[in-house]
Amino acid sequence: MSPSATSTTMPEPPPSRKRRNACTKSPSLLLLLLLTHTSLCNNVHLPNPAKKPKSQPRYKDPRDGLGPYISHPGNFPPTAVIHHTPDFVYIRDLYPKSTVHCLLLPRDTTKTHLHPIEAFSDPEFLRVTKEEAGKLRKLVGAELKRLFGEQNGRDWEKEVKVGVHSNPSMNHLHVHVLSRDNHSERLKTGKHYNSFNTPFFVDLEDLPLPEEDERRGPGMEFIKSDLICWRCGMNYGNRYKQLSEHLEEEFEEWKEPGQATKKEVTPEEGSSSGGAVVVSDDVNAEADDGDETE
């Protein structure tokens, strides 16, 4: 047999083999084919690439819930983060205890994990925080004006309280800036109410506190004290349901024109009276719980 008769060329691989090799060389193509085949066979819907996957929790302890707002405020929509600077963040409280309830979050890493009484013992830090709280208070007042009207020049800023809790429920330093009306579906318990309407709520203007001040303690005795209407001084004991119904009536009166002359009852007045307190005069009364957790 002649050499020319015996020499042959390698046969071409079958088409199917070529396709397999192409898929092997391109893993992304193979993965796409497998996913498509699986979805068609098992009626599985692939994730819509236009939809963002559900975000994972940014923290393990609910008490750390304010941390992400402080570290990455730009990740949140304007409905959550109102304003932020390198030093402070303004947010809406996730569980508001009044018609308008905001939080001021300092971003100073040397202060943010301190108890407010300790953090605000620093005169300069307290000064800049008061200044920033004043700006947020104006915003809250403006929102009240938008909601309820000008009412012949009613000073809505006088209806805003600014302060901290003597025993905060959240780990990060924060200041409450909220309207005084105590009107919210999130105000559900006597604990919620008393945390804003007893000395448990420390007015920012009262800081720094003297060493002997009772508000330096945990303040749980205030939380457990009688429920006293912030506006008329009626003592409801531990009957929160009855107080809640009464608060609805007080809210309807408070938001109407001509009510700016009725001042709120201080915690001392209400607790000592055991009943109604007669109040009058136009005063810039300040005072009043509920954080990002319920």
Secondary structure, 3 states (H helix, E strand, C coil): CCHHHHCCCCCCCCHHHHHHHHHHHCHHHHHHHHHHHHHHHHCCCCCCCCCCCCCCCCCCCHHHCCHHHHHCHHHCCCCCEEEECCCEEEEECCCCCCCCEEEEEECCCCCCCCCHHHHCCCHHHHHHHHHHHHHHHHHHHHHHHHHHCCCCCCCHHHHEEEEEECCCCCCCCCEEEEECCCCCCCCCCHHHHHHHHCCCEEEHHHCCCCCCCHHHCCCHHHHCCCCECCCCCCECCCCHHHHHHHHHHHHHHHCCCCCCCCCCCCHHHHHHHCCCCCCCCCCCCCCCCCCCCC
